[in-house]
Amino acid sequence: MRTILLGLLCATALSACEMNYRGSSGSGGGQGGSGGSAGGGSGSSGGGSASSGGGSAGGGSAGGGAGDCNTINATGPWTVYPDPYLDGGANPAAGVSGGVKSCTMGAGTRVILAVSGLTASRAYGAHVHVAACDAGQGGAHYRNDAAAGATPQNEIWLDFTSSAAGEGANDVTATWAVRAGQAKSVIIHSRTTDDAGTAGPKLSCVDVPF
């Protein structure tokens, strides 16, 4: 499992991340990652690529890059939003750990989310957001075209279903580049994203300096 997670987050070498990015294709955000064993892959038109896998633990965040790949790693700490359902109930992502890997090259951005410590066998929504975790709970979804709608082609959707071990991941490539400084976090939501672009209460958030 550790090897799987390192592969998902390209944690061992930047060159591996660049190679994976160069070999992937996709249009827009896409959704459909799942918990369990890992897999790479890329999507074709209408959605990004999705991979399945578990989480990864760690702390801190760092930017870096090599060649023409602007790579960002963010592994926490995670912000957990208390009482997301306003009923005093438990937050299913209260124990979350893991990270986000982003690689922007030219006109495209690849985002990989891998997490653990979640309530098992459960669907979650996840998106790139415009603000930091402590600024209005991340604000709205980041959109490539601010005037267009909430769609997986105009936003980056990282929805997944956690495994029996409470792990999950998704790997999405957008055919447009996230504008520097205009997206600042990834947020996990309570349910799968619907056609209107909503995914229920915000559960947890990690700052990502896109």
Backbone as CSV, one residue per row, in Angstrom:
resi,resn,N_x,N_y,N_z,CA_x,CA_y,CA_z,C_x,C_y,C_z
1,MET,0.827,-1.203,0.000,0.000,0.000,0.000,0.863,1.254,0.000
2,ARG,1.939,1.264,0.776,2.814,2.428,0.816,3.358,2.746,-0.564
3,THR,3.763,1.715,-1.309,4.278,1.924,-2.654,3.211,2.516,-3.555
4,ILE,1.985,2.022,-3.411,0.875,2.534,-4.205,0.691,4.021,-3.969
5,LEU,0.696,4.420,-2.702,0.438,5.812,-2.368,1.557,6.716,-2.846
6,LEU,2.784,6.255,-2.719,3.901,7.042,-3.218,3.789,7.220,-4.720
7,GLY,3.339,6.173,-5.409,3.158,6.285,-6.845,2.077,7.281,-7.202
8,LEU,0.957,7.234,-6.473,-0.144,8.147,-6.750,0.272,9.591,-6.583
9,LEU,1.036,9.883,-5.553,1.432,11.257,-5.275,2.768,11.614,-5.902
10,CYS,3.343,10.724,-6.720,4.634,10.974,-7.370,5.656,11.414,-6.339
11,ALA,5.650,10.788,-5.169,6.467,11.279,-4.065,7.926,10.882,-4.192
12,THR,8.226,9.877,-5.001,9.595,9.399,-5.055,10.470,10.205,-5.998
13,ALA,9.899,10.701,-7.099,10.706,11.458,-8.055,9.816,12.305,-8.936
14,LEU,10.211,13.537,-9.150,9.443,14.428,-10.002,9.379,13.908,-11.422
15,SER,10.470,13.307,-11.898,10.487,12.836,-13.275,9.379,11.834,-13.525
16,ALA,9.048,11.016,-12.523,7.963,10.048,-12.684,6.638,10.761,-12.871
17,CYS,6.439,11.833,-12.116,5.213,12.615,-12.256,5.123,13.220,-13.652
18,GLU,6.233,13.761,-14.128,6.241,14.367,-15.453,5.924,13.335,-16.522
19,MET,6.494,12.139,-16.395,6.243,11.099,-17.380,4.778,10.714,-17.381
20,ASN,4.192,10.560,-16.195,2.784,10.210,-16.107,1.919,11.303,-16.709
21,TYR,2.282,12.555,-16.440,1.495,13.673,-16.968,1.553,13.692,-18.486
22,ARG,2.756,13.546,-19.010,2.907,13.603,-20.459,2.121,12.495,-21.141
23,GLY,1.947,11.376,-20.443,1.252,10.254,-21.047,-0.240,10.277,-20.850
24,SER,-0.757,11.267,-20.109,-2.182,11.301,-19.825,-2.883,12.268,-20.753
25,SER,-4.191,12.048,-20.899,-5.006,12.968,-21.670,-6.348,13.069,-21.003
26,GLY,-7.109,14.080,-21.344,-8.421,14.208,-20.729,-8.998,15.558,-21.053
27,SER,-10.275,15.714,-20.757,-10.953,16.975,-20.971,-11.731,17.317,-19.739
28,GLY,-11.401,18.429,-19.105,-12.129,18.867,-17.942,-11.756,18.104,-16.712
29,GLY,-12.629,18.182,-15.708,-12.323,17.636,-14.401,-12.525,16.158,-14.313
30,GLY,-13.725,15.675,-14.551,-13.983,14.250,-14.441,-14.187,13.814,-13.022
31,GLN,-14.738,12.631,-12.817,-14.940,12.099,-11.491,-14.996,10.590,-11.572
32,GLY,-14.964,9.936,-10.424,-15.138,8.505,-10.438,-13.999,7.730,-9.851
33,GLY,-13.158,8.333,-9.019,-12.129,7.564,-8.338,-12.753,6.672,-7.295
34,SER,-12.051,5.639,-6.868,-12.599,4.747,-5.865,-11.528,4.299,-4.907
35,GLY,-11.942,3.831,-3.760,-11.001,3.328,-2.778,-10.572,1.921,-3.127
36,GLY,-9.454,1.488,-2.525,-8.992,0.136,-2.758,-7.623,0.136,-3.380
37,SER,-7.399,-0.751,-4.346,-6.093,-0.870,-4.959,-5.878,0.241,-5.961
38,ALA,-4.622,0.440,-6.311,-4.297,1.605,-7.123,-4.354,1.285,-8.592
39,GLY,-4.357,2.363,-9.379,-4.223,2.230,-10.807,-4.048,3.596,-11.397
40,GLY,-3.239,3.727,-12.402,-3.116,4.988,-13.095,-4.182,5.052,-14.157
41,GLY,-3.988,5.901,-15.118,-4.913,5.907,-16.224,-5.263,7.311,-16.609
42,SER,-5.820,7.432,-17.768,-6.189,8.744,-18.247,-7.537,8.664,-18.912
43,GLY,-8.238,9.774,-18.887,-9.557,9.821,-19.473,-9.508,10.471,-20.832
44,SER,-10.556,10.264,-21.605,-10.702,10.960,-22.857,-11.777,12.004,-22.689
45,SER,-12.365,12.492,-23.783,-13.203,13.675,-23.715,-14.334,13.534,-22.731
46,GLY,-14.648,14.703,-22.091,-15.796,14.760,-21.204,-15.466,14.533,-19.757
47,GLY,-14.290,14.085,-19.433,-13.961,13.920,-18.018,-12.497,13.647,-17.886
48,GLY,-11.959,13.798,-16.747,-10.534,13.573,-16.574,-10.242,12.122,-16.345
49,SER,-9.035,11.838,-15.960,-8.652,10.477,-15.658,-8.940,10.172,-14.211
50,ALA,-9.164,8.895,-13.909,-9.461,8.513,-12.537,-8.613,7.332,-12.151
51,SER,-8.126,7.349,-10.952,-7.398,6.206,-10.443,-8.006,5.807,-9.136
52,SER,-7.730,4.588,-8.704,-8.243,4.153,-7.425,-7.084,3.868,-6.515
53,GLY,-7.328,4.018,-5.230,-6.231,3.770,-4.324,-6.512,4.321,-2.967
54,GLY,-5.519,4.270,-2.102,-5.714,4.662,-0.733,-5.147,6.017,-0.438
55,GLY,-4.923,6.250,0.838,-4.499,7.549,1.311,-3.018,7.576,1.585
56,SER,-2.588,8.708,2.068,-1.193,8.904,2.406,-1.107,9.894,3.537
57,ALA,-0.214,9.669,4.466,-0.107,10.561,5.609,1.084,11.476,5.458
58,GLY,1.051,12.586,6.184,2.187,13.479,6.145,1.806,14.842,6.638
59,GLY,2.744,15.791,6.573,2.467,17.146,7.002,3.229,18.125,6.156
60,GLY,2.710,19.352,6.088,3.387,20.405,5.371,3.067,20.395,3.897
61,SER,3.513,21.412,3.210,3.321,21.492,1.775,4.551,22.105,1.145
62,ALA,4.760,21.800,-0.122,5.941,22.332,-0.786,5.687,22.446,-2.263
63,GLY,6.221,23.467,-2.874,6.173,23.597,-4.316,7.518,23.205,-4.885
64,GLY,7.514,22.859,-6.148,8.779,22.516,-6.763,8.552,22.308,-8.233
65,GLY,9.571,21.982,-8.945,9.375,21.776,-10.354,10.663,21.376,-11.026
66,ALA,10.513,20.884,-12.234,11.672,20.550,-13.045,11.244,20.667,-14.483
67,GLY,12.088,21.193,-15.304,11.724,21.357,-16.687,10.521,22.276,-16.798
68,ASP,9.514,21.845,-17.561,8.343,22.677,-17.761,7.160,22.191,-16.943
69,CYS,7.410,21.387,-15.933,6.339,20.894,-15.066,6.373,21.659,-13.746
70,ASN,5.349,22.460,-13.491,5.242,23.177,-12.226,4.506,22.275,-11.245
71,THR,5.239,21.620,-10.362,4.673,20.603,-9.489,4.512,21.118,-8.070
72,ILE,3.375,20.790,-7.471,3.065,21.194,-6.102,2.667,19.967,-5.309
73,ASN,3.224,19.820,-4.109,2.819,18.777,-3.168,2.168,19.441,-1.962
74,ALA,1.050,18.922,-1.511,0.409,19.431,-0.299,-0.106,18.249,0.507
75,THR,0.404,18.088,1.719,0.011,16.947,2.550,-0.496,17.371,3.921
76,GLY,-0.942,18.587,4.053,-1.558,19.000,5.295,-0.736,20.028,6.044
77,PRO,-1.212,20.344,7.255,-2.299,19.665,7.962,-3.664,19.925,7.332
78,TRP,-4.563,18.978,7.538,-5.924,19.102,7.058,-6.766,19.887,8.056
79,THR,-7.673,20.687,7.537,-8.674,21.365,8.353,-9.952,20.541,8.315
80,VAL,-10.448,20.149,9.483,-11.703,19.391,9.572,-12.787,20.335,10.074
81,TYR,-13.881,20.434,9.338,-14.959,21.346,9.707,-15.910,20.663,10.689
82,PRO,-16.086,21.246,11.874,-16.921,20.609,12.900,-18.407,20.691,12.559
83,ASP,-19.132,19.668,12.982,-20.590,19.622,12.848,-21.060,19.997,11.439
84,PRO,-20.595,19.305,10.412,-20.938,19.697,9.038,-22.423,19.584,8.719
85,TYR,-23.140,18.724,9.452,-24.570,18.530,9.180,-25.455,19.354,10.113
86,LEU,-24.822,20.133,11.000,-25.540,21.002,11.947,-26.511,20.226,12.832
87,ASP,-26.131,18.988,13.130,-26.985,18.161,13.990,-26.208,17.551,15.151
88,GLY,-24.962,17.977,15.312,-24.123,17.429,16.364,-23.541,16.071,16.050
89,GLY,-23.786,15.560,14.834,-23.300,14.244,14.453,-21.835,14.250,14.060
90,ALA,-21.318,13.060,13.829,-19.902,12.895,13.506,-19.598,13.343,12.083
91,ASN,-18.388,13.799,11.890,-17.877,14.131,10.569,-17.192,12.889,10.008
92,PRO,-17.662,12.334,8.873,-17.067,11.101,8.342,-15.639,11.257,7.843
93,ALA,-15.158,12.490,7.766,-13.769,12.729,7.352,-12.940,13.303,8.490
94,ALA,-13.380,13.102,9.722,-12.689,13.699,10.873,-11.258,13.200,11.017
95,GLY,-10.973,11.972,10.593,-9.639,11.406,10.746,-8.787,11.474,9.500
96,VAL,-9.140,12.331,8.557,-8.477,12.347,7.258,-6.992,12.691,7.353
97,SER,-6.216,12.021,6.537,-4.831,12.393,6.263,-4.575,12.066,4.804
98,GLY,-3.487,12.559,4.285,-3.185,12.293,2.888,-2.690,13.534,2.201
99,GLY,-2.843,13.602,0.900,-2.294,14.742,0.205,-2.810,14.926,-1.195
100,VAL,-2.347,16.019,-1.791,-2.687,16.395,-3.157,-1.393,16.666,-3.910
101,LYS,-1.319,16.167,-5.122,-0.200,16.439,-6.025,-0.760,17.149,-7.251
102,SER,-0.176,18.268,-7.613,-0.604,19.001,-8.803,0.584,19.227,-9.719
103,CYS,0.360,19.022,-10.998,1.419,19.194,-11.990,0.839,19.972,-13.169
104,THR,1.299,21.202,-13.372,0.828,22.037,-14.473,1.906,22.132,-15.535
105,MET,1.524,21.796,-16.757,2.451,21.861,-17.881,1.725,22.482,-19.059
106,GLY,2.203,23.618,-19.518,1.593,24.253,-20.671,0.135,24.589,-20.420
107,ALA,-0.746,24.000,-21.215,-2.167,24.329,-21.153,-2.974,23.340,-20.330
108,GLY,-2.335,22.503,-19.540,-3.072,21.503,-18.770,-2.599,21.393,-17.337
109,THR,-3.492,20.923,-16.472,-3.167,20.695,-15.066,-3.670,19.322,-14.646
110,ARG,-2.783,18.544,-14.046,-3.149,17.250,-13.479,-3.186,17.381,-11.961
111,VAL,-4.245,16.846,-11.335,-4.387,16.882,-9.884,-4.651,15.467,-9.384
112,ILE,-3.863,15.033,-8.394,-4.009,13.707,-7.797,-4.333,13.878,-6.321
113,LEU,-5.420,13.266,-5.884,-5.828,13.271,-4.478,-5.733,11.855,-3.946
114,ALA,-5.075,11.666,-2.797,-4.999,10.351,-2.152,-5.120,10.550,-0.651
115,VAL,-6.127,9.925,-0.046,-6.418,10.154,1.369,-6.728,8.845,2.092
116,SER,-6.646,8.903,3.415,-7.017,7.780,4.270,-7.649,8.344,5.537
117,GLY,-8.112,7.450,6.414,-8.706,7.868,7.675,-10.155,8.286,7.583
118,LEU,-10.834,7.881,6.501,-12.226,8.251,6.290,-13.173,7.143,6.738
119,THR,-14.447,7.489,6.902,-15.462,6.459,7.089,-15.455,5.558,5.862
120,ALA,-15.478,4.252,6.091,-15.287,3.282,5.011,-16.496,3.159,4.091
121,SER,-16.214,2.718,2.868,-17.232,2.320,1.886,-18.308,3.389,1.719
122,ARG,-17.862,4.577,1.428,-18.757,5.730,1.375,-18.339,6.653,0.238
123,ALA,-19.315,7.237,-0.458,-19.022,8.166,-1.546,-18.746,9.563,-1.006
124,TYR,-17.771,10.226,-1.597,-17.409,11.595,-1.228,-17.268,12.436,-2.493
125,GLY,-17.566,13.718,-2.373,-17.232,14.665,-3.420,-15.929,15.358,-3.064
126,ALA,-15.243,15.884,-4.041,-14.014,16.644,-3.785,-13.760,17.558,-4.974
127,HIS,-13.310,18.779,-4.676,-13.085,19.762,-5.738,-11.924,20.679,-5.385
128,VAL,-11.379,21.304,-6.398,-10.444,22.408,-6.208,-11.259,23.668,-5.915
129,HIS,-10.847,24.429,-4.878,-11.565,25.640,-4.460,-10.680,26.874,-4.585
130,VAL,-11.334,28.045,-4.554,-10.623,29.294,-4.845,-9.900,29.898,-3.649
131,ALA,-10.306,29.546,-2.426,-9.749,30.197,-1.239,-9.086,29.181,-0.323
132,ALA,-8.322,29.677,0.626,-7.681,28.816,1.616,-8.721,28.227,2.562
133,CYS,-8.328,27.180,3.259,-9.261,26.436,4.105,-9.884,27.292,5.199
134,ASP,-9.121,28.248,5.728,-9.627,29.068,6.825,-10.260,30.369,6.345
135,ALA,-10.430,30.525,5.044,-11.041,31.731,4.476,-12.404,31.371,3.891
136,GLY,-13.445,31.455,4.726,-14.780,31.104,4.253,-14.889,29.666,3.816
137,GLN,-14.188,28.783,4.535,-14.181,27.347,4.213,-13.847,27.093,2.742
138,GLY,-12.851,27.789,2.248,-12.369,27.529,0.896,-13.119,28.230,-0.212
139,GLY,-14.197,28.916,0.118,-14.951,29.628,-0.906,-15.588,28.704,-1.926
140,ALA,-15.737,29.197,-3.135,-16.416,28.469,-4.205,-15.455,27.549,-4.953
141,HIS,-16.028,26.726,-5.836,-15.211,25.900,-6.718,-14.413,26.802,-7.664
142,TYR,-13.188,26.379,-7.953,-12.414,27.061,-8.986,-12.992,26.687,-10.347
143,ARG,-13.177,27.697,-11.209,-13.674,27.471,-12.564,-12.694,28.044,-13.582
144,ASN,-12.483,27.299,-14.630,-11.639,27.789,-15.713,-12.262,29.021,-16.345
145,ASP,-13.559,28.960,-16.614,-14.323,30.093,-17.128,-15.289,30.508,-16.036
146,ALA,-15.017,31.629,-15.393,-15.824,32.056,-14.251,-17.273,32.305,-14.619
147,ALA,-17.551,32.606,-15.888,-18.915,32.898,-16.313,-19.686,31.648,-16.718
148,ALA,-19.003,30.540,-16.862,-19.656,29.297,-17.278,-20.131,28.512,-16.060
149,GLY,-20.810,27.401,-16.308,-21.445,26.651,-15.237,-20.518,25.719,-14.484
150,ALA,-21.122,25.080,-13.460,-20.405,24.098,-12.638,-20.491,22.742,-13.322
151,THR,-19.486,22.419,-14.093,-19.421,21.151,-14.814,-18.037,20.551,-14.629
152,PRO,-17.904,19.238,-14.851,-16.576,18.627,-14.734,-15.612,19.088,-15.822
153,GLN,-16.123,19.729,-16.864,-15.236,20.276,-17.892,-14.710,21.662,-17.512
154,ASN,-15.424,22.366,-16.633,-15.059,23.735,-16.262,-14.461,23.828,-14.859
155,GLU,-14.570,22.746,-14.085,-14.026,22.680,-12.740,-13.175,21.418,-12.622
156,ILE,-12.543,21.237,-11.492,-11.792,20.001,-11.247,-12.497,19.238,-10.141
157,TRP,-13.150,18.147,-10.532,-13.890,17.288,-9.608,-13.053,16.041,-9.326
158,LEU,-12.906,15.716,-8.053,-12.056,14.604,-7.616,-12.843,13.600,-6.782
159,ASP,-14.123,13.410,-7.111,-14.987,12.512,-6.343,-14.405,11.102,-6.264
160,PHE,-14.688,10.411,-5.176,-14.196,9.048,-4.987,-15.096,8.322,-4.001
161,THR,-14.937,7.008,-3.933,-15.603,6.180,-2.927,-14.527,5.520,-2.082
162,SER,-14.639,5.659,-0.777,-13.619,5.094,0.108,-13.694,3.572,0.123
163,SER,-12.563,2.956,0.345,-12.474,1.502,0.432,-12.936,1.029,1.805
164,ALA,-12.925,-0.280,1.997,-13.269,-0.848,3.301,-12.281,-0.419,4.374
165,ALA,-11.108,0.020,3.959,-10.095,0.510,4.896,-10.167,2.025,5.096
166,GLY,-11.154,2.679,4.482,-11.296,4.120,4.634,-10.327,4.930,3.807
167,GLU,-9.887,4.372,2.679,-8.921,5.032,1.803,-9.563,5.336,0.459
168,GLY,-9.108,6.385,-0.180,-9.655,6.714,-1.488,-8.746,7.643,-2.260
169,ALA,-8.959,7.710,-3.575,-8.113,8.552,-4.416,-8.796,8.843,-5.732
170,ASN,-8.334,9.879,-6.385,-8.722,10.165,-7.763,-7.591,10.931,-8.440
171,ASP,-7.537,10.828,-9.745,-6.461,11.385,-10.555,-7.113,12.008,-11.782
172,VAL,-7.082,13.320,-11.894,-7.829,14.038,-12.927,-6.901,14.978,-13.685
173,THR,-7.062,15.030,-14.991,-6.308,15.965,-15.812,-7.266,16.908,-16.527
174,ALA,-7.102,18.201,-16.309,-7.866,19.223,-17.024,-7.083,19.663,-18.251
175,THR,-7.789,19.996,-19.319,-7.120,20.418,-20.553,-6.819,21.909,-20.546
176,TRP,-7.006,22.538,-19.403,-6.653,23.948,-19.209,-5.792,24.047,-17.954
177,ALA,-5.016,25.108,-17.870,-4.123,25.288,-16.728,-4.793,26.132,-15.652
178,VAL,-4.664,25.697,-14.404,-5.131,26.504,-13.276,-4.282,27.774,-13.211
179,ARG,-4.939,28.917,-13.132,-4.216,30.191,-13.077,-3.526,30.350,-11.724
180,ALA,-2.263,30.701,-11.757,-1.458,30.782,-10.537,-2.091,31.728,-9.522
181,GLY,-2.218,31.244,-8.288,-2.729,32.050,-7.199,-4.232,32.172,-7.128
182,GLN,-4.965,31.575,-8.079,-6.417,31.720,-8.099,-7.152,30.496,-7.565
183,ALA,-6.437,29.441,-7.270,-7.002,28.263,-6.601,-6.088,27.945,-5.426
184,LYS,-6.677,27.681,-4.245,-5.845,27.599,-3.049,-6.120,26.397,-2.157
185,SER,-7.043,25.523,-2.534,-7.343,24.393,-1.648,-8.066,23.289,-2.402
186,VAL,-8.100,22.112,-1.770,-8.956,21.004,-2.199,-9.834,20.638,-1.015
187,ILE,-11.131,20.519,-1.253,-12.097,20.238,-0.189,-12.813,18.928,-0.469
188,ILE,-12.958,18.119,0.577,-13.755,16.892,0.519,-15.158,17.212,1.017
189,HIS,-16.149,16.808,0.237,-17.558,17.052,0.553,-18.267,15.762,0.960
190,SER,-19.502,15.934,1.398,-20.263,14.849,2.000,-20.768,13.799,1.024
191,ARG,-20.935,14.147,-0.244,-21.510,13.195,-1.195,-20.992,13.472,-2.600
192,THR,-21.319,12.554,-3.499,-20.926,12.695,-4.894,-21.517,13.970,-5.493
193,THR,-20.775,14.613,-6.351,-21.221,15.846,-6.982,-22.385,15.582,-7.931
194,ASP,-23.454,16.394,-7.799,-24.611,16.212,-8.670,-24.490,17.083,-9.917
195,ASP,-25.518,17.037,-10.769,-25.463,17.751,-12.042,-25.392,19.263,-11.874
196,ALA,-25.831,19.756,-10.718,-25.770,21.196,-10.452,-24.415,21.622,-9.894
197,GLY,-23.537,20.648,-9.654,-22.214,20.952,-9.131,-22.138,21.007,-7.622
198,THR,-23.203,20.583,-6.928,-23.194,20.589,-5.466,-22.903,19.189,-4.935
199,ALA,-22.270,19.144,-3.761,-21.861,17.857,-3.197,-22.073,17.798,-1.689
200,GLY,-22.971,18.614,-1.185,-23.272,18.565,0.237,-22.272,19.329,1.079
201,PRO,-22.399,19.214,2.401,-21.548,19.971,3.323,-20.057,19.709,3.104
202,LYS,-19.258,20.719,3.419,-17.802,20.586,3.377,-17.338,19.854,4.630
203,LEU,-16.548,18.790,4.432,-16.085,17.973,5.553,-14.668,18.320,5.983
204,SER,-13.762,18.421,5.030,-12.356,18.666,5.358,-11.672,19.349,4.189
205,CYS,-10.526,19.956,4.474,-9.866,20.804,3.480,-8.358,20.764,3.678
206,VAL,-7.626,20.805,2.572,-6.173,20.947,2.628,-5.768,22.113,1.729
207,ASP,-4.920,22.988,2.248,-4.427,24.107,1.446,-3.463,23.598,0.383
208,VAL,-3.668,24.042,-0.853,-2.811,23.668,-1.982,-2.462,24.954,-2.732
209,PRO,-1.215,25.360,-2.745,-0.835,26.625,-3.393,-0.692,26.486,-4.902
210,PHE,-1.825,26.329,-5.589,-1.796,26.161,-7.046,-1.132,27.373,-7.713
